[in-house]
Amino acid sequence: MFGRSKDETTARAVEEYPAGKKDHPTPRRKESEAANKRPLVPDDRRQAAKDARAKDKTKRDVEYKAMLTGDEKHMPARDAGPIKRFIRDYVDSRFNLGAFFLPLAVVFLIFAFVMQYLGSAAFLMVTVVLYVYLIAVIIDSVVMWFGLKRTLTAKFGPSSTRGNLMYGVLRATQLPRTRLPRPQVKRGGVPVQPKEPKA
C-alpha cells in the first residue's frame, strides 16, 4: 500500500510539472525560510550606521536641491504633488502682509528698548502702529484663505483643501527670499490656472 501511494504521488508530480516546464525541484520549507532570513543586527554596526547616515545625507541633499530648482520628482513628501505646487504658486504670486510681520516685530522690540528713554507717547504710537498692522495681516490672511479654498475646490475638488490651506498660510508668513521650495512664480505673476470642473 505504501509503495502504491508513493507511485501515485510521483505520477501526480509529473502531471503537474511536465518535462520542460520545471527544471528544478521545489525547495523544502526549511530551505525557503532559511534563504529569506536576514540578521536583525548587522555584523558591523558602525559601518551600517555610517552607511545609513550617508544615505540619509544624500537624500537630504537631493531634496534640498530639488527645493531650490523646483524639481517636482525629488521634492520632500510634504511639498510634493500638483496641489502643493499650485498653493505655492498662488501664495508667491500675491503680495502678503504677513511676510513682513516678523521683521517688523523685531524692529518693534528694538524701538521699545530705545523709546523707554524717549517717553511713553512715542512708545504708545509705535505700539498702536504694530497692532494696526497685525489686524491688517489677519484680514489679509483670511482673504487669502477663502480665495485659495475657492480656487483649490474648483481645480482639484473639495477634498483638496484638507490640511493644505494652512500650508499656504504658513508660506505666506515667510519672506519670499527665505521660502522653501523656492518661488517659481514672481509676485504679480499668474499661477497655474484651474481647469474647468468636469460636468
KOLLUM-893151 format. One record per residue: x, y, z of N, C-alpha, C, CB in turn. Coordinates in steps of 0.2 Angstrom, whole numbers, plus 5000, padded with zeros to 4 digits. Glycine has a CB too. Example, Ala and Ser with C-alpha at 12.3 -4.5 7.8 and 13.67 -1.06 7.14 Angstrom:
! KOLLUM-893151
506649725039506249785039506649845039505749785045 506449895035506849955036506450005039507049975029 
! end
This chain:
! KOLLUM-893151
500449945000500050005000500450065000499550005006 501050065004501450125004501750134997501950115010 501950084994502350084988501850114982502550024985 501250094983500750124978500650194979500050084978 500550214985500450284987501050324984500350294994 501650304985502250344983502250344975502850304985 502050294972502050294965501450344962501850224962 500950344966500350394964500650464965499750384968 500950484970501250554971501750574966501550554978 502150524964502650544959502250554952503150484958 501750514951501450524945501050594944500850464944 500750614950500450674950500950734949500050684957 501550724952502050774952502250784944502650764956 502350724941502450734934501950764930502650654931 501350754931500750784928500750864929500050754930 500850884935500850954937501450994934500850964945 502050954934502650994931502950944926503151004937 502650954920502850914914503650934912502450914908 503950894908504650904906504650964902504850844902 505151004904505251064900504951124904505051064893 504551114908504151174912504551184918503451154914 504851144922505151154928505751114928504751134934 506351154929507051114928507351114935507451154924 506951124940507251114947506751094952507651184949 506951054957506451034962506251084966506750974966 505651084969505351134974505751134980504551114975 505951194982506351194988505951174994506651264989 506251144999505951125005505751195009506351075010 505251185014505051245018505651275022504451225022 506051225025506551255029507151285025506951195033 507251265019507751295014507451365012507851255008 506851375011506551435009506551485015505851425007 506351465021506451505027507151525028506151475033 507651485027508251505029508551555024508751435029 508351545017508551595012508251665013508351565005 507651665016507351735017507551765024506651725017 507951725028508151755034508651805033508351705039 508651865037509151915037509351925044508951975033 509951945046510051955053509752025054510851965053 509452025060509152085063509752145064508752075069 510252115067510852165069511352145064511052155076 511652195060512152185055512852165059512252245051 513252135056513952115059514352175061514352075054 514352225057514752285058514252345059515252305052 514052355066513552415067513852485065513352405074 514452495066514752555065514652575057515452565067 514852525053514852535046514152545044515152475043 513652505047512952505045512652575047512552455048 512852605053512652665054512952725050512852685062 513552715048513952765044513552765037514652745043 513452705034513052695028512352725028513052625026 512052715034511352745034511352825034511052725041 511852855038511952925038512152955031512552945043 512552915028512752935021512152935016513352895018 511752885017511152885013510652935014510852815014 510552955021510153005023510353075020510053005030 511053085021511353145019511253155011512053145021 511353105007511253105000510553124999511453034997 510053095002509353105001509153175003508953055005 509453205008509353275010509653325005509553285017 510153305003510553344998510153354991511253324996 509853294989509453294983508853334984509253214981 508453324990507853354991507953434992507553334998 508553454995508653524995508853554989509253535000 509153524984509253544978508653554974509753494974 508153504975507553504971507153564974507153434973 507153584980506853634983507053704980506853644990 507753704978508053764975507853774968508753764976 507853714964507753714957507053704955508153664954 506553684960505853664958505753604955505653724953 506253554956506253484953505653444957506853454953 505053434954504553404957504653334959503953414953 505053294955505153224956505553214962505553194950 505953254965506353244971506153284977507053254969 505553314977505353354982505253314988504753394980 505253344994505053305000504353295000505253345007 504153245004503453225004502953285005503253165008 503153325010502653375012502553435007502953415019 503053435002503053484997502853454990503653524996 502753394989502653364983501953364981502953284983 501853354974501253354971500953414968500753334977 500453404964500253464960499853514964499753444954 499553494970499153534974499653584978498753494979 500153554981500653594984500953644980501153554988 501153624974501453664969500953724967501653624962 500353714966499853764965499753814971499153734963 499753784977499753834983500353874983499653784989 500953854982501553894982501453944977502153844981 501253924971501253974966500754034967501053944959 500154014970499654054972499854104977499054014975 500254084982500454124988501054174985500754084994 501454144981502054184979501854234974502554134975 501254224970501054274965500754334968500654244960 500554334975500254394978500654424983499554364981 500454484985500854524990500554504997500854604989 500954485001500654455008500954505013500854385009 500454535017500754575023501054535028500154615025 500854475029501154435034501854415033500754365035 502154425027502854405026503254455029502954405018 503054515031503454565034503354575042503354635030 502854535044502654545051503254535056502054505053 503654475055504154455060504754505060504454385058 504954535054505454585054505254645057505654605047 504654665056504354725060504354715067503654745057 504154655069504154645076504854645080503854575078 505354625076506054635079506154705079506554595074 506054745074506154825074505754855080505954855067 505154825081504754855087505054845093504054825087 505354785094505754765101506354815102505954695101 506654825096507254875097506954945098507654875090 506454965095506155035097505955035104505655055092 505654985106505354985113505954995118504954915114 506454965116507054965121507355045121507654915119 507355075115507555135114507155195117507755155107 506455175115505955235117505755235124505355215113 506055185128505855195135506255255138506055125139 506755275135507055335137506855405133507855335135 506355395128506155455125505455475127506055435117 505155435131504455445134503955395132504255515131 503355395135502855355134502455365128502355345140 502455425126502055445120502255415114501955525119 502955415113503255385107503155315107503955405106 503255285113503155205113502455185112503355185121 501955225114501255215113501055215105500755265117 501355265102501255275095501555215091501655335092 502155195093502355135089501955065091503155125091 501755065097501355005099500655005095501155005106 500355065094499755065090499855045083499455135090 500455075080500555055073500654985072501255095071 501054945077501154875076500454835077501554855082 500054855081499354825082498954835076499054845088 498954895073498554905067498854865061498654985065 499454855061499754815056499654735057500554815055 499554715063499354645065498654635062499454635072 498254685064497554675062497454665054497054735064 497854715050497954705043498154645041498354765040 498654615044498954545042498354495043499554525047 498054495048497454445050496954455044497154455056 496754515042496254525037496554495030496054595036 497154515029497454485023497454415022498154515022 497654385028497654305028497054275027498054285035 496454305030495854275029495554285022495354315034 495754345019495554355012495954295008495754425009 496554285009496954235005496654165006497654245007 496554155013496254085014495654065010496054085022 495154115010494554105006494654094999493954155008 495054144996495254144989495554074987495654204987 496054054991496453994990495953934990497053984995 495553934995495053874996494553874990494653885002 494353934987493853934982494253904975493554004980 494853924975495253904969495453834969495853954968 495653814975495853734975495253694974496153724982 494653714977494053674976493853674968493453704980 493953724965493753724958494253684954493753794955 494853684956495353644952495453574954496053674952 495453554960495653484962495053454966496253494967 494553494967493953464971493953484978493953384970 493353464982493353494989493853454994492653474991 494053394992494453364997495153394997494453284995 495353434992496053454991496153514996496153484984 495653535000495853595005496053565012495253635005 495953505013496053475019496853475021495753405020 497053515026497753515028498153555023497953445028 497853585018498353615013498253695014498153595006 497653715017497653785017498153815022496853805020 498253785028498753805032499453805029498753765039 499553765025500153755021500253825018500253705016 499753855015499853915011499853975016499253925007 499553975021499554025026500254035029499054015032 500553975031501253975034501754005029501453905036 501653985023502154005017502054085016501953975011 501454105017501354175016501654225022500554195016 501854185028502154225033502854225032501954195040 503154195027503854195026504054245021504154125024 504654275022504954325017505054285010505554355019 504854315005504954274998505654244997504854324992 506154284999506854254998507054195003507354314999 506654185008506854135013506354075012506754155020 505954075007505454025006505753965003504854045002 505553905006505753845003505153795002506353805007 505053764996505453774990505453844987505153724984 505953864983506053924981505453944976506653934977 505154014976504654034972504754024965504454104973 504353994961504353984954503954034950504153914952 503554074954503154124951503354194954502354114951 503454244950503554314953502954344955503954354947 503054394960502554424963502154464957502754474968 501454454957501154484952501054444946501454554950 501354384946501354334940500654294941501854294940 500554254936499954214936500154144938499654214929 499854114943499954044945499553994940499654024952 499653934940499353884936498653894936499553814938 498353904931497653914930497253854931497353954924 496753854936496253794937495853774931495853804943 495853714929495453684924494653694926495653614922 494253694921493553694922493353624925493153714916 492953624930492753564933492353524928492353564939 492453454927492053414923491353414925492353344922 490853414920490153404922489953334923489753434916 
! end
